[in-house]
Amino acid sequence: MTHENNPVYHALMRRRSEIAGTVRHLENKAAVCRGELKHIDATLGIMGYDVPYLKFRVKSTGTAGLFHRGELPRLILKSLRDAQSPLQVIQIAELIAKEKVWDLQDKRFISALSDKIGKVMARMRKRYNLKSEIVEGIWLWTIER
């Protein structure tokens, strides 16, 4: 089959082009941020301060804007449906992070993601028949069937 008449080929090439454009944009943004860091470090050096490469932890950007509209509730429900037993919020966060290919070693991010998931699940409780119970001091979540 030739490329000219294959709609799947054209759709994939269009999507590839979109992703490549996003990557280029983010690389440019990262370069600008690196330049700003160099300027701040130089200014601190001129003022007589040590350059704080290792003195301050890098702040995480948090969890705002990570999900499309309705995506997080869908991922939460999928995690609960696929589970063989009740799950803790941290386990749901780790499953979602794994599916989205995010860094599972970043405990600060996983904690922030867990907080966000907990708040969303509290709002989802009635609509989706979510059930929570405390077992040995640990909150466990399931879908009531």
Order of alpha helices (4+ residues) and beta strands (2+ residues): alpha-alpha-alpha-alpha-beta-beta
